[in-house]
Amino acid sequence: MRRIRRSLELGRMVGAAERENRCNVAGSTADRQRLYRAVKAGKLISPLKGLYVRPELWNDLGKEEQAKYLMKGLQHRFPGWIFAGRSAALVHGLWVSHSDLLPLQIAVSKQKDGRPGSLAKRITIEGDPFAVVDGLRVTSFERTVFDCLRSMDFAHGLAIADSALREKKWDLEHLKEVVEGMPHRCKGWATAMNTASFADPRAESGGESIARARMLLFGYEPPDLQVPLSSVVDGDSYRGDFGWHLSPNELLIGELDGHEKYTNAKMTKGRSVVDVLTDERLRESRMSAPGVRIMRFSYKEMMDDARFVKILDSYGVPKVDGSLTLTDKRHG
């Protein structure tokens, strides 16, 4: 009877948490013991200290949803927390690399506030307003973008900046005005302004933003984005990810083969992976008109410095005269 009662209590706890799309947290010593026993029995796992979830559910979630489950669980446990930086960016709908989802980040007014321990990293913010998005307390959109740009390396910061322009339909000048309006005494303010100045809403994915950033860091000429092309077969219109006019009669198109093109629902538009691949090959054949060359590279190749440079040089991507003032330093 006691075992049945425990099982019912556990079921109620788990059900309540899942209805709120969050991890379970212990509200009492009895809850903590109940959850601990469930972990030992293999019924639950603990992806972060003090947070619990069914393994079947956890494994079915994407990386972004897993991070949100963690955040909602922590907010249930610490209602006063405000998520900031990359965590807030995810909630606001900005593109965040999977490698940047953890550790979670929270806003505190002083270094001694918050006491997140190993659960989250603190970002010190004074007096800034917060928003509630998808049930989570997060820093404002503007503050979130600024904190990401000032703390992330140029490539990942540019992905945030590009997606901010896309999400809010901002122009470049407005983004720079947002950064300009933030306290100049904040560590990384100059880095944020520098990154913002290269933002472009035409980049359709974080991978494309990172590829463009790395091209700039290696001294290559900034590519045109979403270059329009017409098929010589049927006149249909296509767009290349990147483009360089090597001569009046020669156009080089760069195409990033990233996982997003085959897994992101917004980009696949309900098509299967096979259909996406078939359409991609057909698209490339139509783009390969006289005077147009296609340069394909994978995300893995793009992140390998030597390999990426070799690919760009082999296809004759032009370099700029002089050097751009860029930083690839991560502030934390």
N, C-alpha and C positions, 0 to 999 in steps of 0.2 A: 504493500500500500504506500509506504514511504517512497519507494522507488518510483511508483507511478506518479505520485504527487510532484516529485522532483522533475520528472520528465515533462509533466504538464507545465510546470513553472518555466522550465527551460524553453519549451515550445512557444509559450506566450511571449517571453523575452525576445526570442529570435524573430518571431513573426512581427512584433511591434517594430523592431529595428529595420527589418526588410521592407516593411510598408513605407518607412521613411527614407529608404535608400541609404542606410548608414550601417556602420559596424555596431555591434553590441558593446555596451560599456556596463561596468558594475556599479550599481547604485548603492550597494550595501556590502557588508562582509559576506552575508549569505549568498548574494549574487556572485561575488568574486569566487567563492568556493564552488558554486554551481558551474560557472563558466570554466574554471580551472579543470574540474572533473570532466567536462565535455571535451576539452582539448585533449586530455589524457586518453579519452575513449575514442578519439579520432572524429568526433561529431563536429567539432569546430577547430579553426586554426586562429592564431594570433599574429596577423601581419605586422602589427605595431604594438608595443607594450600597452596593455590595458584595453586593447580593441580586439573584438572577436567576430568571426563570420564563418558561415558554412563553406567548406572548401569547394563544393560543387559550384556555388554561386560565385565565389571569388575567382575561380578559374575561368568562368564564363564572361567575366567583365573585362573590358579593354583597360589598358593602362590608365587612361584618363578617368574612366569611371571608378577604378580602384582608388585613385587619389581622392576623388570626391567622396567616396564611401568613408575613407579615413577622416577627411575634413569634417564631414557631418557627424561622425562618431565623436570626434574631439570637441566639436561645438556643443554636442549634447552633454558632454562631460564638463566643458569649460564654456558656459554660455557667454562670458564676456570677451572671449578671444575674437580678434579681427584678423582674418587671413590677408596676407600682403604678398608683394613680389610675384614670383612665378606661380604661387598657389592661387593668388587672386586673378592673375592673368588667365589661368585655365578656366576659372569660374566665369570670367567676363567673356569667354569665347575666343580668346586670342590663341595663336598657335604656340604651343610649348613642346619642346623636344622631350621625348620620354626620359632622357637622361637628366632632365631638369625638374622632373615632377617631385622628386624627393631629394633632400628632406623638405618637408612642408615648411612654409614661412608664415610667421605671424607678426603683426605690428605691435610694438610696445612704445610707451611714451618715455620710458627711462630704461637703462640697461638692466636695472634690478627688477623691473616689472615683468609680469607674465610667467616667469619660472617654468618654461616649457621643458627644461631638461633635454633629454634625447628625443622628445616627441616632435619638436619643431625648432626651426632656427629663427632668431629674433631679428627684426628690422626696426630700428629706432626711428619713429615718426612723431613729430610734435603737432598736436592740434588739428590734424587733417580730418575731414569728414569721412564717414564710411557709408557704404551702400549695402543693401540686402539683395543678393542675386541668387536665384534658385535656392532660397532658404538659408543661404550662408552670408555671414557678415564679412565683407571684404572692403579693402581700401577702394576709394573712388577710381573710376576708369583712368582718369588723367594721372593720378598719383601712382597707380599700378604701372602704367606704361613708363613713367619716369623712373621708378625704382628698378624696373627690369633693365632699362637702357643703361642706367648708371652702374649696375652691378654685374651685367653679363658681358661675355666677350663679344667682339664686334659681330661675328657671324650670327650667334644666337640672338643678340640684341636687335640686329637688323630684321630677323624673322619676326620678332615682336613688333617692331616699328611698322613693317610692311602690313602685317595683319591688323594693326590698329587703324591704319589708313583705310583698309578694306572694310573693316567692321563698322566704322563710324562715318565712312564716306568723307573723311577729312582730306584736305589738300596738304601738301608738304609744309606750306607756310604756317598752317594752323598747328601742326605737330611741333614745329620749332617754337611757336609761341607758347605752347603748353610747357615745354621744357624751360624756356626762358623765364616763365612765371614761377618756377620752382625755386626754393632757397638756394642761392649760389654757394652757400657754405656747405651744402651736402656733399659728402665724399662721392666722387664720380660724376659731378655735374657736367664737367667738360666732356667726359666720355659720352654721356647721354646726348649732349648737343651734337657732338661729332657723329654719332651713330644716326641720330635723327635726320641729319642733313643728307644722308644717302638713301632714305626710305623711298619706296615706290609701291603704290597699291596694285600695280599690274602683276606683281609676283603672285602666282596662284596657290603656292604652297610654301610651307616652311623650308622644305628641301631646296626649292628654287631660290629662296632668299639666301640660304646658307651657301649655295653654289656661287651665287653672284658675289657675296661677301668674300669668299675665298679667291675668286678671280681678281677682285680689287686688291686684296692683300698681297697677291703674288705679282701685282703690277700690270695686269692686263687691262686692255681698254674696256670701259664699262659697256656691257652689251645692251642692245635694244631688247625690250621684253614684249612677249606675245606678238611676235612679228607676223603680220598678215601675209598669206600666200594663197594663190588661186591654182586649182588643179587644171593642167592642160588637157585632161581627159574630159571632164564634165563641168568645169568652171566652178566647182564647189570651193568654199573658202575654208582655209585651215590657219592655224596659228602655231608658230614655233616658240619654244620656251625662251630661247636666246637667239640673237642675231647680230652678225657683223658684216658690213659691206666691205669685202676685201678689195674689190675693184668695182668699176661701174657695171661690169657684167658678171660679177661673182658674189654670191651671197652665201655665207656660212651660217647654218642653223644648228644650234646646240640643243640637245634633247636630254633631259634628266629622266632616267628610268628609276623612279622611286617606288617604294611599296604603296605610297598613298594613291597613286594612279590606279592601283588594282584592289585596294581595300577600303579607301575612304568613300563612304556612301554618297557624299556630295559630288565626288568626281566620277564614280562608276554609274551613278543615276540608275541603279537597279539592275545593271548588267552583270552577268557572271564574269569571272576572271577570264575564261576562254573567250567570251565575246569581247571583253576589253582588249585582250591581246590581239585578237583578229582585227578589230577596228584600228588598233595602233599600227599594225603592219600595213594595212590598207592605206591608212593616213600617210605613213611614211612614203609609200610608193607614189602617192599622188603629189606629195610635197617635193619629191626628187625630180623637179623639172630642170630643163637645161639652164645651167648657170647657178643652180642651187645644190649645195653639198650638205649632207646631214652628218653631224657629229653626235653620237650617242655615248653616254657615260652613266654608270650606276652610282647610287649614293655611296656605296662602299669605295668605289674608285675615287669619287670626289673628295672623300675624307682622308685619302692616302695622298700626302703632299707630293711625293715624287711621281706617283702614278698620274695624278691629276695634271701636274705641270707637263709631263710627257705627252699626254693626250692633247692638251691645249696647244703645245708647241708643234706637235705632229700635224695638226690641221691648220696651223698658221694663224692662230688667234693673235691679233696685234697687241703689242705692249704700248703703254703710254710713255711719253717723254717725261722724265723726272719721276718723282714718287709722291703718292698720296699720303696725307697725314692721317694714318689710321692707327688704332690700337687694338690688339687682340688680347688684352690683359683682362682677366676676370677678377673683380674686386670681392666677390663672395656672394 
